[in-house]
């Protein structure tokens, strides 16, 4: 497992919202990158659980200075019809996360070499290493560019 955060107390790697497994610190970790890959579909959550996970992730990520989230939500290949994907798309299109998300790019519209792909790379060049998963337009992923500030007090 690759960690994108480190404990400010002991310096060991740790997760974003977890207590440090080494020293037990609950102090907010330091981010080692401005891009977070977040697997929303891990452990097979319900749609409601997935939306709650996304809300928590967005809150934590903006508080820690993350600028971009590569959101892995799946596309329904398991026969479930992609309910999480469509719920995420609907929530984004209806501005449910507009207090945290400045813009979003659905994987299926961001295929390698497309105009959207190049525009996204111009905006966030650090995404180049992550966008290798978008070669054919990855319908199971969405790129979220976060607000540089939170409008929530």
N, C-alpha and C positions, 0 to 999 in steps of 0.2 A: 504494500500500500504506500502511495506517495502522499506525503503531507505537505500542505501549503501554508502551515502555520507553525509557530514555535512558542513555547512557554516563555513569558517574559521573566519568570522567576528562576527557572533552572536551565533554559535554553534548549530543551529537548523538543523534538517534533511532537505535534499533537493536532487534534481536529479543531474545527472552527468553534463549535459550541460545547465542547466537552471539557471536563476537568482534566488536568494533566495527569497522565497515567504514571508519571515518574515522581512528581513531588506533591500531587494532589491539589495544586493551585487552581482556583476558579477565576483568577484574574483573566481578563480578555487577552487572547493570544495576539502575537504580532504576525501580520501577514507577510509572507515571503514573495508574494506575487500580486499583480493587480487583476489576475484572471482566475476564476474558480470553476472547476468542472464539478457539477452537482448532479449525481445520479438520483433523480426523483423516483424512478420506478423500482429501486432496490427494495427487496423484501415484498414486492407485490402489494402496494397499498391500495386502498379504495380511492375513488376520485376525491372524496372529502378529505381523506388523510393526505393525499398528494398535494391538494391545494393548501392545506395547513402547513405541510412541510415547506412548500414554496414560500408562503408568507414568513415563516420563521427564518428560512434561509436568506430571503431578501432583507429582513430586518437586521440579522447578524452581519451579513455581507456589507451593507451600507455603513453600519456602525464601525466596521473594521477597515473601511477604505477600499474594498473591492470595487473595481470599475466595470468588470465584465463577468457574466456567468454564462458558461456553456451548460445549458440545461438539457439533460438526457431524460426524456419523458417516454420514449418508445413510440411506436407507430401502430401497434395493434396486430402485429404478426402472430401473436399467440392465439388469435381467434376471439379476443376480447373486444375487437372493434375500435381500439384506440380511444377509449373513453377518456383516459387521462390526457392524451394529446389534445383532443377536441375541447376538453374543459379548460386546459391551459390556453389554447388559442382563443377561445371565447372570452376568457377573463382578460387576456391582453388586449384583444380588439375592443372590449368594452371598458377599457381604462381602469380595471380594478386595482392595478398595481402602479398607477401613474405617479403616485407619491414616491416611488422608488425606481421605477423603470422609465428611462428616457426614451429608449427605442428598442425594438425587437426585430429579429430576423429569423423567420422560419426556415429550417434546414432545407426543405423541399424547394424553396425559392432562392437558395444561396449556393447553387452548384458551382463547382470549380470553373473559373474562367468567365462566369456570368458577370453582368454589369453590377448586380447586387454584391457579388463576391468581392470584386475590385473596390467598390465603394466602401465596403466594410473594412477591408484591409487598409485603405487610405485613412479611415477614421481610427482604427486600432491596429497598427502594424504588428503588435505583439500576438495577435490572433493567428498569424500565419502557421505556427506550429500546430495549433488546435484545429484549424480548418481543413487539415488533411482528411478528416472524416466526412467532409462535404463534397468529395470528388464527384459523386453522382447526384448530389442533392440529397442530404440525409433527412428524411421525414421524421426521424425519431429524436431530433435535436433542435433546439432553438437557442439563438444567441441573444442574451439580454444585456443591453448597455445601460448601466445604472446611472442615476442622477449623481452628480458630484456632491450634492448636498441633499439632505432629507428635508422635506417640507413639513414633517411631523415634529412638533416640539417635544 
